[in-house]
Every structure is written in structure tokens, then in C-alpha cells.
Amino acid sequence: MTATAERMRVMRERRRGRGLRELRLVVPDARLASVRKRVAAQVGRLDRRHEDDALSWIEAVSEFEAPASSGQ
């Protein structure tokens, strides 16, 4: 095993020991014009009413007030 591969193995084991797990994501490259064009086309096909409903729901479930503390 190369030195680099060994260092990575040790690092992964150390993280696993701390309860962490490596996660790799592959996402579209927004720097490419072809990707931006595809995203724009998909956004253009969205139904505004459904999007408004979804945004309203997200706002409703993400906003909350902390319980009032007693004695203050």
C-alpha cells in the first residue's frame, strides 16, 4: 500500500472510531452552460401553485418560538 493510501486508511479508521462516516456526493457542475440550461428548463416547467404550497409548508414547519421560561 502506498504511503498516501495508508494515511487515508488510517484517517478513515480514526473518523470511524469517532462515529463519523465518509460521504461522497456527485452533483451537476453548475459552471457548465449545458447544466445551467437544463436546470433553467426544469425550473420553467414547475407549477407555481405547487411550489408556493411547498414553500409555505417549509416555512410553517421551520418557524417556531422557543417556549417561554417561567419566573422571568
N, C-alpha and C positions, 0 to 999 in steps of 0.2 A: 504494500500500500504506500502511495506517495505521502510525503510529509503534509501536503495540503489536505489530502483526503483524510489522513489520520487526525489532523486538527479539527476538521469538520465533524468527524465521527465523535470525537471527544466533546466538542461543543454541543452536539445534539444530545449526547448522553447526559451532559450536565444540565441542559434545559429540561430534558425528560425527568430528571431527578427532582427538579423544582416544580414539576407538574405542568410544564409547558410543552407544546407540540408545534412543530414547524408547519406552516401552511403556505402553499404557493398558489398564487392567483394568476390566471392568464386573462387579460382583458383586451378589448379592442383598442387599437392605437389611435387616439383622437387627433394625433398630429397628421394623420393621412387624410387627404381630401376625400378619398373613396369612403372612408369610415364616417366622416362628418356628413357626407351626402346621404348615406344610408340611414344614419340617426335622424337627420332632418326629415327624411321621407317618412320614417316611422312616427315621429312626433306629429307630423302633419296629418296622419291618419287617426290620431287619438280623438276620442269623443269627449268634447269639453265637459259635458254633464257628468260623465263617469269620473273624469279627472277631478272635477270640483267636489264630487261626493267623496272621493278617496282622500283628497286634501283636507276636507272638513273632518273626516273621521280621524285622520292622523293628528290634526290639531286638537280634537276633543280628547283623545286618549293620552296625548303627551303633555297637556297642560293640567297642572294640579296645584293645589295650595297646600302648604305644609299645615299640619294640624296645629291649632292654637295651643300654646303652652299655658298651663294653669298657673295661677298665682302671680302673674305679672301685670 
